[in-house]
Amino acid sequence: MKTDFIKRIEIDSDGRLLVAPSHLRLPFVYREAAEVSWDENGAFLYSPTPRQWSYFEWFMHIMQVAKQLNCDLQIASTTIWVNVPDDLRRQIQPL
């Protein structure tokens, strides 16, 4: 399994949760049919705008889908947090 650090975690203006690996690229994530997509220009995985799941549940789902693609994403001290509420950051950060 390949390990990579998460460069950025963001909630964008459309309400999507974005998770950007530092180096790895996962353009074929759509093949997992798990509602997680890859943005080639921004080099990040993203969820749809949450409907029933919370942002935390989507984060966990993105991490699991990445593992299915043989990629272990890890939060680093250098991870940039953009528009992520403090309570969500506290949920995610201990992982």
N, C-alpha and C positions, 0 to 999 in steps of 0.2 A: 504494500500500500504506500502511495506517495503522500507525504506530509507537506502541507503548505500553511503559512500563516495568513490570517485574514487581514487584508490591508484596510478595508473600510466596511462598516455596517451603517446602513442609511435607510431612513424612511423618506422616500422622495415625494414630490408635490402631488403625485397621483395616488399616494397612499401605499405604494408597493414597498416591500422590504427587500433591500439590496444587500448582497453579501459578495464582496469583491476579494478573490484570492490574490495573493501577492504575485505569484508566478504562473500557476497552473491555469489552463484554459479548458473549459468544459462545454464546447459548442454542441455536443450531441446529447445533452441532458434531456432534450425533448423526447428522446427514445424511451426514457423511463416512464413516460405517460403519467407524471406525478404532479402536473401543474406548476412545475418549476421550470423557468426558462433561462436562457443565456443571452445576454446583450453583448454582441461582438464588439461594438464600438466602445462601450464602457468597460468591457471585460469584467462583468459581474453576473452572478446568479440573481434571480429575483422571483418573488411570489406575486400572484395576483393581489389586488386590494383585498384585504381580509373581509370575509362575509360572516362565516361562522367561527372560524379559528381565530385565536388571538395572534398577535405578532410573535409572541414567544413560541406558540405552537408551530407557526410557519418557520421560525428560525430553526427549531429542532428538526422539522421536516426537511428543510434545505440541507442541513448537516447530514441527515440520514441518506438523502438522495446522493449527495457528494460521496458518501462512503460506498454506496452501491456502485459508483463509478471509480472505485479504488482511490479515493482522495480523502485524506483526513485533514479537515480544515481546523485550525486552532487559533484562538484569540491570542494576540500578543500584546505586550505593553505598548507597542507602536500602533495598534489598531485605532483607526480614526472613527469616531462616532458622530454621525450627522443626523440631526433631527430625531434622535432616539431619546424618548423620555427617560428620566433617571430611574424610575421604577422598573422599566423594561431592561435597562442596562444592568441594574442590580440582579435581575433574574438571569440574564445571559452570562454575565461576566464570570461567575464562579465555575462555569462549565469548562 
